[in-house]
Amino acid sequence: MAHVSDFLTPSDLQRISNLQVFARQVVEGFTTGMHRSPHKGFSVEFKQHRQYVPGDEIRHIDWRVFARSDRYYIREYEEETNLRATIILDRSGSMEYGGGQPGQVSKFEYATKLAACLSYLMLQQSDGVGLVTFDTEIRRYIPPRSRVSHMRTILGELEAGKPGGETELGKVFHDLVPKLHRRGLLIIISDCFGEVSNFLKALAHFRHARHEILVFQIWHPDELNFQFKGWTQFDCMERAGVKHLLDPAVLRQAYLANLEKFRGELTRGCRRHKVDLVPFTTDEPYAKALAAYLSRRLARG
Amino acid sequence: MPFSLLNAGLIFGAVALAIPIIIHLFHKSRFKIVKWGAMHLLEAVLRTNQRRIQIEQWILLAIRCAIPALLALAMARPLWKGASSLLGNAKTSTVVLLDNSYSMDAARAGTTSFGIARDETLRLINELRTGSEVHVIMMGEGGRGLLDAPSYDLSRVTQALTKSSAGFGSARIPAALDLGAGALEKMHESARQVVVLTDFQRVSFPATEDALIERALQRIRSLPAGPNVTFWDVGQEVKENVAVESLDFSRLMVGVGQKVQIRANLRNFGDANHADLRVTFKVDGKDKAASQVALGPHAKAQVLFTHAFDAAGSHVVEVSTEPDVLAADNTFLASIPVRDRLPVLLVDGAPGATPDDIASETGYLQIALSPFAAGKVELSDLLEPHVITADAFSAKNLADTSAVVLANVRKLTPEQLRVLEDFVKNGGGLLVFPGDRTDSAWWNGPFATLAPVPLAGISGELKDASQGTGIAAQRFENPALEIFNDPRNGSMTEAAIKVWFKMKSPASSGDPNDPVVLARLDSGDPFLVERAVGHGRVIACSSAADADWGNLPARPFYLPLVQRLCVHLASTVNPPRNLDVGRSLVSFLPTAAAGKKALLTGPDGTSIELPIVKRDELGVVETAPLYQPGLYTLQPPGGQPIHYVVNADRRESDLARLADTEIAEFAKAHSVAVVHSSAEFRENEHRQRFGEELWKWVLLGLLAFIFLELILQRKFAGARARI
């Protein structure tokens, strides 16, 4: 049976564990601040009484105490929210790219670890976590649960999933919307390759369903700097038989320009739809990247 | 063709243009495969750029191919002859062929033709642009460089040129042009020219050498950049010249007090009639005799002088005519060694009771060689015979000997034979008379190294005179026997020979060292056979030296015969003392002198010290080839001076020039420019095209291509980045 340690090294776990206190605040912070929880007061716990001061809402006065003591006391509650997050993991062929160098991880491996990391973090906080894997269509949908044992189910799927097939983000996301009955946080982990307009339309659809969306875009450094030397044949990972023989040095500048254009469109589109787009490269320690994201989230309040 | 290459071989380096193509194909064939995810990013780029990239790649490949090709072209030093470049503007490689034959010494208006040619050459060199290279070739006697090699140091060339002089034999134009071509091949500048300064003397331009001249000129023209050849006529028509062409004198060794006849051959090369031309005869610089001779226009004459040398040693005789335009050929010199005694060693194979016993094998020989001593007359004999037995013969007997006579010697020991061989090879003479004791097996065996011909057996019968033979009447070519061509000196046909050794007639292979039959018997068998061995000579007689086998000693000719044979054999002056221009002076001195120095004084009075080197058993002095005619005196340490004379070929004495029309024809036939003055030379120079070297431009082009390649590479990459 898959275990979290198959994906996360002890140092990763340590790092995440250290994030616990910090993460709790952050999660609470943004779920209360950013999300209007659909189940407000669902799990409200009494904390203490305090004396009424002018300005306090009258509806919060504990009339029972007033009856007993003839004094105005305000009931204070400790509010807890349960986040329902769904991790949407792209396992299309392009995610399999890991460079040719030994020791390098593929984007899919990285994405898987990132998903495991997030799941662990959230379950540790008793948040509900679900997982959707897809390529040309949805391959598996695990609804969000907040039980710690749910981690095993997620890890099992993460372990079993193998990348392959073409990316059809737009179609898949449209298909996904009806499955997500309750609003929540959608964490899309993908390289976002494909038509930008379709992708943005799909995001708009999610937003329309009032989901909060985070996109973790995974890049391999090769895709960002395109520093290949000598004649190279590029075989397409998603479409069999598609190959191009070329001198990468000659095309590098044009490729980088095109890449910049693609990223620009994506960034602008995400901003327009109020979607956070966080790019990662596979050579960044994912836990560190996660921490960087959370701290940025905190900074945004 | 207006375009040529100075280093044509290097143009093959242009195949290097294949290198970028090969690299391109090599890289393309060794591609790596990458499974790529971000294909949509790549394909978008490819869609918009593919055609354009292909064109750009072709442009870059073409430029990269052009770079090594241009480099090879620059190194091949292309030359564009269509462009003109004045001599004064360009660095040049100039070869000057300067005629320094002695005809160039002909006097004219206070100077000589050579003086004019030298001054013009100096001016030509001074006008060359700094950085030019020059090679001056003196054309006398086949030609030789004024300096060892072409030089960029013009001052060094002018310095050497200022010291140069004419009078060096005769000029041969084809050989000099060939030397010029050889020099040009090693020279570096593209503007090349050959300037030939000559007096156009007819003898230097014989019709028979036309083809050779053309061949040499073709060789020059076939050189890269096709050098220009200009003939500069510095001569003038001289009608008058009388020359002493040669001196004839006996080549036999001269003894003290012996009268020697010296015949001077004179020739008038001019039109003037010399009714009483004064000819003087000097010995060792002192006037000894004078004679008047009539010499008509273009006539030849001989003048005979007789002289008896009063002291032994090296003497110089000199015959001169009156001074004229060309002083160099007015005097002819000869070096004559004079001996007061010529020791001859007689090795007696059948000795008598006493050394001077008439019955001994050498008894008659002894008397014939020193008749005055034998007759107790108070006159000195030149030849000084000394008799020993065959057993006593050894190296120490040869210390002061000029010739050895073996008479009826049965055989010599191997050691004796080796000593005798060394003696002959070093210039000694050997006369061999066989006899009844002669061992023909030894003669045909070990002695074959010296014997002129093998012995084939004895002919004739002692008791039967009818089976005998005589010496055939014939004309003798050998200097030892030529006196018998005059019947007044006796006749060899008087001899009656009863017994003789048959000798095989030598076969002639054309080798000058082949044995030669000097005299034959009536039977047809050789009587005297001569063979050169090393520097010496061996003469073998087929009959005995005494009266045992015939009546030779009793005949009047016996005395002059053996005397002349011995003098002839002892006359080898080795090495020769009368040399042609271009030969080296060699002198053999006693071994004791080896390691010391000898002083050689040349015709111009300058002296140099020459080392005496030990070679075999001799001390040898040897100079470089001598080109300056005249008298050279070698002073060995502690010995008498030895005179050497270098005489130039008298062909040059004929000062007749080619007619102007012939010179014009020559120029036309060989496609060369002929100029007569410096003004004409400069005018001609302006007309000539030396061509423009293009390597600098090609190199600039190469640099431009390198920059272009860099710029285009960046530009193309940048252009794609903007799409």
Interface residues (C-beta under 8 A of the other chain):
Chain A: G93 S94 M95 E96 Y97 G100 K107 D191 F193 G194 H220 E223 F228 G230 W231 T232 Q233 F234 D235 C236 M237 E238 R239 V242 H244 L245 L246 D247 V250 L251 R252 Q253 A254 Y255 L256 A257 N258 L259 F262
Chain B: H27 K28 R30 F31 K32 I33 V34 K35 W36 G37 A38 M39 H40 L41 L42 E43 A44 V45 L46 T48 N49 I53 E56 Q57 F716 A717 G718 R720 A721 R722 I723
